[in-house]
């Protein structure tokens, strides 16, 4: 009997507490305050479905055309060349805008947490996923990601990508990007 009463009391307290949190997030006009993220207001995901066999064929190809060289450059370079951003679709990457409802978990992975481990891998990195961060319609950061090797290289104007990179970060980010 005492346990049931305690359970009911805790449930009522939880409901009241949650309702107050919801009310506090609303402004005086009754509208909810906009979500504010660390640094970006728009986010795009570029990806390419290419296997290692196809990449090997491209590498071995004697007379590569410019498109082949650009694709290999984006896939394999451990640097980010922002000038290639407008050409990603041309070389086979698909582009999808990320829904704003997914910004919070991505923001927390890249900018809001403390990175615990610095990983190094002997895997040959193939950057098939690219996140492009925008602020006021201007590209402010790019993160090239290899989920197989658990590696990332980034470029930014003012963003600090120091948070992303723990082993578990890749396990969290990959399903988020698959939802798009």
Secondary structure as UniProt FT lines:
FT   HELIX           2..24
FT   TURN            28..29
FT   STRAND          42..47
FT   HELIX           52..60
FT   HELIX           66..76
FT   HELIX           82..87
FT   TURN            88..92
FT   STRAND          94..97
FT   HELIX           100..102
FT   HELIX           103..107
FT   HELIX           108..112
FT   STRAND          129..135
FT   TURN            136..137
FT   STRAND          138..146
FT   TURN            147..150
FT   STRAND          151..156
FT   HELIX           167..178
//
